[in-house]
Amino acid sequence: MKHQQLKNYQKINKNRLQLKRVKNWLKN
C-alpha cells in the first residue's frame, strides 16, 4: 500500500515538472 502511494506520488511530481516546463516554454 505504502509503496503504491510512493509510486503515485512520483508520477504526480513528474507530471508537475512537465507542466512547469510547458508553461515556461509557452511564456518564451
Order of alpha helices (4+ residues) and beta strands (2+ residues): alpha
